[in-house]
Amino acid sequence: MSFVTRSCNRPDALKRCCASINNQTDKDFEHVLLVDTVRRGYHFANKQFYVNRHRVTGDYVYLLDDDDYLIEPNFIKYIKNIVTSNSPDVIMVKMQTEANIFPLPDVWKKRPICGSIGTSCFCVSNKVFQLHIKAFTQTCGGDCHFIKEVFKHGYKIFWFDKIIARIDAAHRTHMKK
């Protein structure tokens, strides 16, 4: 498993994110950090997934921003079980904000809709990640552009109905209903 985390001058949030990854019961992972110390904005941050794609070597990839953190210590174990029994290209999971569970019901087991899905809602095979991560380079909504691109290609999707991560949504007003 490759966890990929973008970070921008939020050391406390990053510590919590890293601790949540390090608390996984299965230690078969790498953690790729993409650090912006200058605050170059969303477009720069979104492009970093593509620019640094060569650093991502795990069989599956999960994007977890610095203000996100895992709440499920068996996440890697679950992913391995799902992969062994189903061989999906994409594993959709749930994440929690202060007020909502994402993906919203209008997206769960359906096609993605911008504003109803987030970065921590999907885990993809590295092959899918490498083929489509350029779609993430949009100025905003990179997560939605990426997952729409993935859905467009008809990959095998496994819907894992479990909340895996929480996000500090205080600054993410675009995610609130």
Phi and psi in degrees as GROMACS dihedral restraints (atoms count N, CA, C in turn):
[ dihedral_restraints ]
;  ai    aj    ak    al  type     phi  dphi    fc
    3     4     5     6     1  -110.1    20    10
    4     5     6     7     1   121.8    20    10
    6     7     8     9     1   -96.4    20    10
    7     8     9    10     1   132.5    20    10
    9    10    11    12     1  -122.0    20    10
   10    11    12    13     1   123.1    20    10
   12    13    14    15     1  -123.9    20    10
   13    14    15    16     1   125.5    20    10
   15    16    17    18     1   -90.4    20    10
   16    17    18    19     1   141.8    20    10
   18    19    20    21     1  -141.5    20    10
   19    20    21    22     1   142.4    20    10
   21    22    23    24     1  -145.4    20    10
   22    23    24    25     1    92.7    20    10
   24    25    26    27     1    53.6    20    10
   25    26    27    28     1    41.1    20    10
   27    28    29    30     1  -130.3    20    10
   28    29    30    31     1    72.2    20    10
   30    31    32    33     1   -61.3    20    10
   31    32    33    34     1   -37.5    20    10
   33    34    35    36     1   -67.4    20    10
   34    35    36    37     1   -42.9    20    10
   36    37    38    39     1   -64.0    20    10
   37    38    39    40     1   -42.5    20    10
   39    40    41    42     1   -63.3    20    10
   40    41    42    43     1   -39.9    20    10
   42    43    44    45     1   -60.5    20    10
   43    44    45    46     1   -43.8    20    10
   45    46    47    48     1   -64.4    20    10
   46    47    48    49     1   -42.8    20    10
   48    49    50    51     1   -60.0    20    10
   49    50    51    52     1   -50.6    20    10
   51    52    53    54     1   -62.4    20    10
   52    53    54    55     1   -41.1    20    10
   54    55    56    57     1   -61.8    20    10
   55    56    57    58     1   -39.4    20    10
   57    58    59    60     1   -66.1    20    10
   58    59    60    61     1   -34.1    20    10
   60    61    62    63     1   -72.7    20    10
   61    62    63    64     1   -44.8    20    10
   63    64    65    66     1   -65.6    20    10
   64    65    66    67     1   -18.4    20    10
   66    67    68    69     1   -84.3    20    10
   67    68    69    70     1     4.0    20    10
   69    70    71    72     1   -63.0    20    10
   70    71    72    73     1   138.3    20    10
   72    73    74    75     1   -69.7    20    10
   73    74    75    76     1   -29.0    20    10
   75    76    77    78     1  -101.5    20    10
   76    77    78    79     1   120.4    20    10
   78    79    80    81     1   -93.0    20    10
   79    80    81    82     1    15.9    20    10
   81    82    83    84     1   -83.8    20    10
   82    83    84    85     1    72.7    20    10
   84    85    86    87     1  -151.8    20    10
   85    86    87    88     1   162.7    20    10
   87    88    89    90     1  -121.9    20    10
   88    89    90    91     1   154.1    20    10
   90    91    92    93     1  -125.3    20    10
   91    92    93    94     1   111.8    20    10
   93    94    95    96     1   -98.2    20    10
   94    95    96    97     1   118.6    20    10
   96    97    98    99     1  -101.3    20    10
   97    98    99   100     1   132.8    20    10
   99   100   101   102     1  -117.5    20    10
  100   101   102   103     1   103.9    20    10
  102   103   104   105     1  -106.0    20    10
  103   104   105   106     1   129.7    20    10
  105   106   107   108     1  -115.8    20    10
  106   107   108   109     1   106.3    20    10
  108   109   110   111     1   -90.7    20    10
  109   110   111   112     1    -2.9    20    10
  111   112   113   114     1  -106.9    20    10
  112   113   114   115     1    -8.2    20    10
  114   115   116   117     1    62.3    20    10
  115   116   117   118     1    64.2    20    10
  117   118   119   120     1   -85.8    20    10
  118   119   120   121     1    -3.1    20    10
  120   121   122   123     1    97.3    20    10
  121   122   123   124     1   175.4    20    10
  123   124   125   126     1   -59.8    20    10
  124   125   126   127     1   -43.5    20    10
  126   127   128   129     1   -61.3    20    10
  127   128   129   130     1   -44.1    20    10
  129   130   131   132     1   -61.8    20    10
  130   131   132   133     1   -45.9    20    10
  132   133   134   135     1   -60.7    20    10
  133   134   135   136     1   -44.8    20    10
  135   136   137   138     1   -63.2    20    10
  136   137   138   139     1   -39.2    20    10
  138   139   140   141     1   -67.6    20    10
  139   140   141   142     1   -24.5    20    10
  141   142   143   144     1   -64.5    20    10
  142   143   144   145     1   -30.1    20    10
  144   145   146   147     1   -59.2    20    10
  145   146   147   148     1   -44.7    20    10
  147   148   149   150     1   -71.1    20    10
  148   149   150   151     1   -46.8    20    10
  150   151   152   153     1   -60.1    20    10
  151   152   153   154     1   -34.8    20    10
  153   154   155   156     1  -101.9    20    10
  154   155   156   157     1    14.9    20    10
  156   157   158   159     1   -57.8    20    10
  157   158   159   160     1   -30.0    20    10
  159   160   161   162     1   -65.8    20    10
  160   161   162   163     1   -19.4    20    10
  162   163   164   165     1   -82.0    20    10
  163   164   165   166     1   -12.1    20    10
  165   166   167   168     1   -94.0    20    10
  166   167   168   169     1   111.4    20    10
  168   169   170   171     1  -120.8    20    10
  169   170   171   172     1    -5.3    20    10
  171   172   173   174     1   -69.2    20    10
  172   173   174   175     1   162.6    20    10
  174   175   176   177     1   -66.6    20    10
  175   176   177   178     1   -33.7    20    10
  177   178   179   180     1  -128.5    20    10
  178   179   180   181     1   153.7    20    10
  180   181   182   183     1  -127.4    20    10
  181   182   183   184     1   132.9    20    10
  183   184   185   186     1  -129.2    20    10
  184   185   186   187     1   123.0    20    10
  186   187   188   189     1   -90.9    20    10
  187   188   189   190     1   125.2    20    10
  189   190   191   192     1  -138.3    20    10
  190   191   192   193     1   100.7    20    10
  192   193   194   195     1   -63.7    20    10
  193   194   195   196     1   164.5    20    10
  195   196   197   198     1   -63.0    20    10
  196   197   198   199     1   -24.8    20    10
  198   199   200   201     1   -93.5    20    10
  199   200   201   202     1     8.2    20    10
  201   202   203   204     1  -104.5    20    10
  202   203   204   205     1   156.0    20    10
  204   205   206   207     1  -153.9    20    10
  205   206   207   208     1   147.0    20    10
  207   208   209   210     1   -73.9    20    10
  208   209   210   211     1   139.0    20    10
  210   211   212   213     1  -111.9    20    10
  211   212   213   214     1    -4.6    20    10
  213   214   215   216     1  -110.3    20    10
  214   215   216   217     1   105.4    20    10
  216   217   218   219     1   -70.2    20    10
  217   218   219   220     1   -12.3    20    10
  219   220   221   222     1  -103.6    20    10
  220   221   222   223     1    19.2    20    10
  222   223   224   225     1   -54.3    20    10
  223   224   225   226     1   -51.1    20    10
  225   226   227   228     1   -62.2    20    10
  226   227   228   229     1   -41.3    20    10
  228   229   230   231     1   -59.9    20    10
  229   230   231   232     1   -44.7    20    10
  231   232   233   234     1   -62.2    20    10
  232   233   234   235     1   -44.0    20    10
  234   235   236   237     1   -61.4    20    10
  235   236   237   238     1   -44.0    20    10
  237   238   239   240     1   -60.9    20    10
  238   239   240   241     1   -41.6    20    10
  240   241   242   243     1   -64.3    20    10
  241   242   243   244     1   -42.0    20    10
  243   244   245   246     1   -63.9    20    10
  244   245   246   247     1   -44.5    20    10
  246   247   248   249     1   -64.1    20    10
  247   248   249   250     1   -43.0    20    10
  249   250   251   252     1   -62.4    20    10
  250   251   252   253     1   -41.3    20    10
  252   253   254   255     1   -91.4    20    10
  253   254   255   256     1   -20.0    20    10
  255   256   257   258     1  -127.9    20    10
  256   257   258   259     1   -18.4    20    10
  258   259   260   261     1    48.0    20    10
  259   260   261   262     1    50.2    20    10
  261   262   263   264     1   -78.8    20    10
  262   263   264   265     1   159.0    20    10
  264   265   266   267     1   -87.2    20    10
  265   266   267   268     1   -30.5    20    10
  267   268   269   270     1  -134.5    20    10
  268   269   270   271     1   136.0    20    10
  270   271   272   273     1  -120.4    20    10
  271   272   273   274     1   113.4    20    10
  273   274   275   276     1   -87.6    20    10
  274   275   276   277     1   133.5    20    10
  276   277   278   279     1  -129.9    20    10
  277   278   279   280     1   176.8    20    10
  279   280   281   282     1  -110.8    20    10
  280   281   282   283     1   152.3    20    10
  282   283   284   285     1  -133.6    20    10
  283   284   285   286     1   160.0    20    10
  285   286   287   288     1  -119.8    20    10
  286   287   288   289     1   135.7    20    10
  288   289   290   291     1  -105.7    20    10
  289   290   291   292     1  -169.9    20    10
  291   292   293   294     1   -61.2    20    10
  292   293   294   295     1   -35.5    20    10
  294   295   296   297     1  -120.8    20    10
  295   296   297   298     1   -14.7    20    10
  297   298   299   300     1  -135.3    20    10
  298   299   300   301     1   160.5    20    10
  300   301   302   303     1  -107.5    20    10
  301   302   303   304     1   128.0    20    10
  303   304   305   306     1  -112.5    20    10
  304   305   306   307     1   147.6    20    10
  306   307   308   309     1   -63.0    20    10
  307   308   309   310     1   147.9    20    10
  309   310   311   312     1   -64.9    20    10
  310   311   312   313     1   159.8    20    10
  312   313   314   315     1   -54.6    20    10
  313   314   315   316     1   -27.9    20    10
  315   316   317   318     1   -72.9    20    10
  316   317   318   319     1    -4.4    20    10
  318   319   320   321     1  -115.7    20    10
  319   320   321   322     1   -32.2    20    10
  321   322   323   324     1   -57.5    20    10
  322   323   324   325     1   124.2    20    10
  324   325   326   327     1    61.0    20    10
  325   326   327   328     1    23.8    20    10
  327   328   329   330     1  -133.8    20    10
  328   329   330   331     1  -167.8    20    10
  330   331   332   333     1   -80.7    20    10
  331   332   333   334     1   149.4    20    10
  333   334   335   336     1   -68.4    20    10
  334   335   336   337     1   146.0    20    10
  336   337   338   339     1  -129.4    20    10
  337   338   339   340     1   128.2    20    10
  339   340   341   342     1   -56.4    20    10
  340   341   342   343     1   137.3    20    10
  342   343   344   345     1    88.5    20    10
  343   344   345   346     1   -10.4    20    10
  345   346   347   348     1  -113.3    20    10
  346   347   348   349     1     6.0    20    10
  348   349   350   351     1  -145.2    20    10
  349   350   351   352     1   156.8    20    10
  351   352   353   354     1  -138.8    20    10
  352   353   354   355     1   170.3    20    10
  354   355   356   357     1   -54.3    20    10
  355   356   357   358     1   -39.8    20    10
  357   358   359   360     1   -83.7    20    10
  358   359   360   361     1    17.9    20    10
  360   361   362   363     1   -97.9    20    10
  361   362   363   364     1    -2.9    20    10
  363   364   365   366     1  -144.2    20    10
  364   365   366   367     1   146.7    20    10
  366   367   368   369     1  -125.5    20    10
  367   368   369   370     1   128.3    20    10
  369   370   371   372     1  -125.0    20    10
  370   371   372   373     1   155.1    20    10
  372   373   374   375     1   -63.1    20    10
  373   374   375   376     1   153.8    20    10
  375   376   377   378     1   -62.0    20    10
  376   377   378   379     1   -34.5    20    10
  378   379   380   381     1   -59.2    20    10
  379   380   381   382     1   -47.9    20    10
  381   382   383   384     1   -64.3    20    10
  382   383   384   385     1   -42.7    20    10
  384   385   386   387     1   -56.1    20    10
  385   386   387   388     1   -51.3    20    10
  387   388   389   390     1   -64.6    20    10
  388   389   390   391     1   -38.5    20    10
  390   391   392   393     1   -70.9    20    10
  391   392   393   394     1   -29.6    20    10
  393   394   395   396     1  -124.0    20    10
  394   395   396   397     1     1.1    20    10
  396   397   398   399     1   -64.3    20    10
  397   398   399   400     1   -21.7    20    10
  399   400   401   402     1   -59.9    20    10
  400   401   402   403     1   -28.0    20    10
  402   403   404   405     1   -62.8    20    10
  403   404   405   406     1   -19.8    20    10
  405   406   407   408     1   -75.8    20    10
  406   407   408   409     1   -10.6    20    10
  408   409   410   411     1   -78.6    20    10
  409   410   411   412     1     8.2    20    10
  411   412   413   414     1   -63.2    20    10
  412   413   414   415     1   155.4    20    10
  414   415   416   417     1   -56.7    20    10
  415   416   417   418     1   -42.8    20    10
  417   418   419   420     1  -145.6    20    10
  418   419   420   421     1   163.1    20    10
  420   421   422   423     1    69.3    20    10
  421   422   423   424     1    26.1    20    10
  423   424   425   426     1   -56.7    20    10
  424   425   426   427     1   -37.5    20    10
  426   427   428   429     1   -61.5    20    10
  427   428   429   430     1   -43.1    20    10
  429   430   431   432     1   -69.3    20    10
  430   431   432   433     1   -41.4    20    10
  432   433   434   435     1   -61.5    20    10
  433   434   435   436     1   -42.2    20    10
  435   436   437   438     1   -63.2    20    10
  436   437   438   439     1   -52.8    20    10
  438   439   440   441     1   -69.6    20    10
  439   440   441   442     1   -30.8    20    10
  441   442   443   444     1   -63.3    20    10
  442   443   444   445     1   -41.9    20    10
  444   445   446   447     1   -60.2    20    10
  445   446   447   448     1   -43.9    20    10
  447   448   449   450     1   -63.5    20    10
  448   449   450   451     1   -46.3    20    10
  450   451   452   453     1   -62.4    20    10
  451   452   453   454     1   -37.6    20    10
  453   454   455   456     1   -58.7    20    10
  454   455   456   457     1   -30.4    20    10
  456   457   458   459     1   -88.1    20    10
  457   458   459   460     1    -1.3    20    10
  459   460   461   462     1    70.2    20    10
  460   461   462   463     1    32.3    20    10
  462   463   464   465     1   -66.3    20    10
  463   464   465   466     1   158.2    20    10
  465   466   467   468     1   -72.6    20    10
  466   467   468   469     1   123.4    20    10
  468   469   470   471     1  -115.3    20    10
  469   470   471   472     1   136.3    20    10
  471   472   473   474     1  -113.0    20    10
  472   473   474   475     1   126.3    20    10
  474   475   476   477     1   -96.4    20    10
  475   476   477   478     1   105.8    20    10
  477   478   479   480     1   -99.7    20    10
  478   479   480   481     1   102.6    20    10
  480   481   482   483     1   -79.5    20    10
  481   482   483   484     1    70.2    20    10
  483   484   485   486     1  -146.5    20    10
  484   485   486   487     1   139.3    20    10
  486   487   488   489     1   -79.4    20    10
  487   488   489   490     1   119.9    20    10
  489   490   491   492     1  -102.5    20    10
  490   491   492   493     1   -36.7    20    10
  492   493   494   495     1  -138.2    20    10
  493   494   495   496     1   160.8    20    10
  495   496   497   498     1  -120.9    20    10
  496   497   498   499     1   152.3    20    10
  498   499   500   501     1  -125.0    20    10
  499   500   501   502     1   146.3    20    10
  501   502   503   504     1   -80.7    20    10
  502   503   504   505     1    91.6    20    10
  504   505   506   507     1   -87.8    20    10
  505   506   507   508     1    10.7    20    10
  507   508   509   510     1   -56.0    20    10
  508   509   510   511     1   -36.3    20    10
  510   511   512   513     1   -98.3    20    10
  511   512   513   514     1     2.4    20    10
  513   514   515   516     1  -104.8    20    10
  514   515   516   517     1    65.8    20    10
  516   517   518   519     1   -63.5    20    10
  517   518   519   520     1   -25.0    20    10
  519   520   521   522     1   -70.6    20    10
  520   521   522   523     1   -10.8    20    10
  522   523   524   525     1   -95.0    20    10
  523   524   525   526     1    -8.5    20    10
  525   526   527   528     1   -82.7    20    10
  526   527   528   529     1   150.1    20    10
